[in-house]
Amino acid sequence: MDGCPDLRFVFRILIPLIKPTLGAMAVQSFLGGWNMYMWPLLVTNQDGNRTVQIGISMLNSADSQSLVLMVAGVVLCMIPSLVIFIVGSRNMVKGLTAGAVKG
């Protein structure tokens, strides 16, 4: 586009082209941060500040193993990940098929 200012180029051409990439990166970043186990375990020293994943693993102790409680915690822990994946996957698939369609 001849004479197009830089800001218009970014908003009219660049951002629509990189939306699938940004969506994929956002989904991967969220899932990576949500499923962290070791870093929050090392950084926090109080049980009230720990993540859900650490809490679920603490339910699996030698004294009491409540399988039903652990499964309920895992299901509740998976809900945000599934919602983000479903919302983000639509954008990723749309971007992948847009570049692959001929004509």
C-alpha positions as MATLAB code, in Angstrom:
seq = 'MDGCPDLRFVFRILIPLIKPTLGAMAVQSFLGGWNMYMWPLLVTNQDGNRTVQIGISMLNSADSQSLVLMVAGVVLCMIPSLVIFIVGSRNMVKGLTAGAVKG';
ca = [
       0.000    0.000    0.000;
       1.650    3.109   -1.266;
       1.682    5.986    1.191;
       0.164    3.985    4.033;
       1.267    5.306    7.449;
       2.989    2.862    9.781;
       0.144    2.780   12.291;
      -2.460    2.014    9.616;
      -0.226   -0.773    8.264;
      -0.025   -2.317   11.718;
      -3.781   -2.214   12.387;
      -5.079   -2.990    8.876;
      -2.571   -5.585    7.650;
      -0.216   -6.870   10.343;
      -2.610   -7.538   13.243;
      -5.178   -9.494   11.152;
      -2.346  -11.642    9.762;
      -0.873  -12.523   13.147;
      -4.144  -13.153   15.040;
      -3.840  -16.955   14.813;
      -0.249  -16.775   16.012;
      -1.184  -14.549   18.935;
      -4.079  -16.863   19.796;
      -1.859  -19.950   19.749;
       0.785  -18.199   21.821;
      -1.816  -17.033   24.352;
      -3.266  -20.532   24.746;
       0.174  -22.100   25.172;
       1.294  -19.415   27.641;
      -1.833  -19.816   29.745;
      -1.610  -23.599   29.827;
       2.088  -23.457   30.684;
       1.490  -21.020   33.524;
      -1.608  -22.801   34.806;
       0.071  -26.203   34.959;
       3.237  -25.046   36.726;
       4.085  -27.228   39.672;
       7.684  -26.846   40.793;
       8.073  -23.061   40.658;
       5.079  -22.252   42.923;
       6.139  -25.076   45.241;
       9.621  -23.579   45.577;
       8.537  -19.952   45.908;
       5.635  -20.242   48.357;
       6.010  -21.315   51.947;
       2.398  -21.172   53.160;
      -0.346  -23.596   52.175;
      -2.800  -20.753   51.553;
      -0.629  -19.262   48.793;
      -0.048  -22.433   46.783;
      -1.690  -23.322   43.500;
      -4.508  -25.778   42.897;
      -2.184  -28.378   41.390;
      -0.049  -28.441   44.537;
      -3.191  -28.730   46.669;
      -4.368  -31.729   44.675;
      -1.007  -33.448   45.070;
      -1.118  -32.770   48.820;
      -4.397  -34.712   48.976;
      -2.470  -37.814   47.957;
      -0.754  -38.488   51.263;
       0.010  -41.763   52.988;
      -2.436  -41.031   55.822;
      -5.557  -40.444   53.771;
      -6.102  -41.097   50.111;
      -9.491  -39.766   49.113;
      -9.732  -40.678   45.451;
     -13.144  -39.057   45.011;
     -11.882  -35.758   46.422;
      -8.813  -35.865   44.180;
     -10.874  -36.541   41.045;
     -13.229  -33.690   41.929;
     -10.243  -31.369   42.349;
      -8.737  -32.437   39.044;
     -12.033  -31.868   37.218;
     -12.386  -28.398   38.741;
      -8.764  -27.665   37.871;
      -9.293  -28.705   34.240;
     -12.315  -26.466   33.593;
     -10.390  -23.181   33.013;
      -7.862  -24.964   30.793;
     -10.597  -26.510   28.666;
     -12.450  -23.206   28.292;
      -9.304  -21.357   27.197;
      -8.382  -24.167   24.805;
     -11.851  -24.281   23.216;
     -12.000  -20.506   22.787;
      -8.446  -20.307   21.431;
      -8.625  -23.352   19.178;
     -11.361  -21.805   17.045;
      -9.067  -18.900   16.205;
      -6.102  -21.208   15.561;
      -8.040  -23.474   13.190;
      -9.475  -20.470   11.359;
      -5.991  -19.082   10.814;
      -4.534  -22.385    9.682;
      -7.277  -23.041    7.154;
      -7.217  -19.483    5.812;
      -3.643  -19.916    4.588;
      -4.235  -23.401    3.193;
      -7.298  -22.743    1.034;
      -6.492  -22.338   -2.644;
      -8.346  -19.864   -4.813;
];
